[in-house]
Amino acid sequence: EAELRDQRKQVDNLRRQIDILDGTEKKLREMLEKQGAELEKAREELTDTVKRDLYSKAAADASSAQETLKAKEQEYTKAKVEADDLRSKLAALHKELEQAKAEMGEMVAKSDLLQ
């Protein structure tokens, strides 16, 4: 009976861990979606800025516009790398979540066998 109680506690702990991982996964997905929208907006703003600069400035200012573009591309690349990192973390969390679910299933099956 004590072993059954211990297994039930373990199952409850695993359920809590799964809930936490589910919440973390959801937050990461929301962050990725938000960052993706921000990246798209930044790309559109960059495109608009570069177009305005190229058409409204003289040839002497074209060099400055290229520097701005290069800096914005570096920002975009950095943000993309961060987004990829978040995706990797999300995948790892998802893997942990699946593993925890599998462990909980095993615990439940063992618990059922003991009953």
C-alpha positions as CSV (number, residue, x, y, z in Angstrom):
1,E,0.0,0.0,0.0
2,A,2.9,2.4,0.8
3,E,4.4,1.5,-2.6
4,L,1.1,2.3,-4.3
5,R,1.0,5.7,-2.5
6,D,4.6,6.4,-3.6
7,Q,3.7,5.5,-7.1
8,R,0.6,7.8,-7.0
9,K,2.8,10.6,-5.7
10,Q,5.2,10.0,-8.5
11,V,2.4,10.0,-11.0
12,D,1.1,13.3,-9.5
13,N,4.6,14.8,-9.7
14,L,4.9,13.7,-13.3
15,R,1.5,15.2,-14.1
16,R,2.6,18.5,-12.5
17,Q,5.8,18.4,-14.5
18,I,3.9,17.8,-17.7
19,D,1.6,20.7,-16.9
20,I,4.6,22.9,-16.4
21,L,6.2,21.7,-19.6
22,D,2.9,22.2,-21.5
23,G,2.8,25.8,-20.2
24,T,6.4,26.4,-21.1
25,E,5.9,25.0,-24.5
26,K,2.8,27.2,-25.0
27,K,4.8,30.3,-23.9
28,L,7.7,29.5,-26.2
29,R,5.3,29.0,-29.1
30,E,3.7,32.4,-28.4
31,M,7.2,33.9,-28.2
32,L,8.1,32.4,-31.6
33,E,4.9,33.6,-33.2
34,K,5.5,37.1,-31.8
35,Q,9.1,37.2,-32.8
36,G,8.1,35.9,-36.3
37,A,5.6,38.7,-36.7
38,E,8.2,41.2,-35.4
39,L,10.8,39.8,-37.9
40,E,8.3,40.2,-40.8
41,K,7.5,43.7,-39.7
42,A,11.2,44.6,-39.4
43,R,11.8,43.2,-42.9
44,E,8.9,45.2,-44.3
45,E,10.1,48.3,-42.5
46,L,13.7,47.7,-43.7
47,T,12.4,47.3,-47.3
48,D,10.4,50.4,-47.1
49,T,13.2,52.4,-45.5
50,V,15.7,51.2,-48.1
51,K,13.4,52.0,-51.0
52,R,12.7,55.5,-49.6
53,D,16.4,56.1,-49.0
54,L,17.5,54.9,-52.4
55,Y,14.9,56.9,-54.3
56,S,15.0,60.1,-52.3
57,K,18.8,60.6,-51.7
58,A,21.6,61.6,-54.0
59,A,24.3,59.1,-55.1
60,A,26.5,60.3,-52.3
61,D,23.9,59.1,-49.7
62,A,23.7,55.7,-51.4
63,S,26.8,54.5,-49.4
64,S,25.1,55.5,-46.1
65,A,21.9,53.6,-47.1
66,Q,24.0,50.5,-47.9
67,E,25.6,50.8,-44.4
68,T,22.1,51.0,-42.9
69,L,20.9,48.0,-44.9
70,K,24.0,46.0,-43.7
71,A,23.3,46.9,-40.1
72,K,19.6,46.0,-40.5
73,E,20.5,42.8,-42.2
74,Q,22.8,42.0,-39.3
75,E,20.0,42.7,-36.8
76,Y,17.6,40.5,-38.9
77,T,20.2,37.7,-38.9
78,K,20.7,38.0,-35.2
79,A,17.0,37.9,-34.6
80,K,16.6,34.9,-36.9
81,V,19.4,33.1,-35.0
82,E,17.6,33.8,-31.8
83,A,14.3,32.5,-33.2
84,D,16.1,29.3,-34.4
85,D,17.5,29.0,-30.9
86,L,14.0,29.3,-29.4
87,R,12.7,26.7,-31.9
88,S,15.5,24.3,-30.8
89,K,14.6,24.9,-27.1
90,L,11.0,24.3,-27.9
91,A,11.8,21.1,-29.6
92,A,13.9,20.0,-26.6
93,L,11.1,20.9,-24.3
94,H,8.6,19.1,-26.5
95,K,10.9,16.0,-26.3
96,E,11.0,16.3,-22.5
97,L,7.3,16.6,-22.4
98,E,6.8,13.5,-24.5
99,Q,9.3,11.6,-22.4
100,A,7.5,12.7,-19.2
101,K,4.2,11.6,-20.6
102,A,5.7,8.2,-21.5
103,E,7.1,7.9,-18.0
104,M,3.7,8.8,-16.5
105,G,2.1,6.2,-18.7
106,E,4.5,3.6,-17.5
107,M,3.8,4.6,-13.9
108,V,0.1,4.5,-14.4
109,A,0.4,1.0,-16.0
110,K,2.5,-0.2,-13.1
111,S,0.1,1.3,-10.6
112,D,-2.8,-0.4,-12.4
113,L,-0.9,-3.7,-12.2
114,L,-0.4,-3.3,-8.5
115,Q,-4.1,-2.7,-7.9
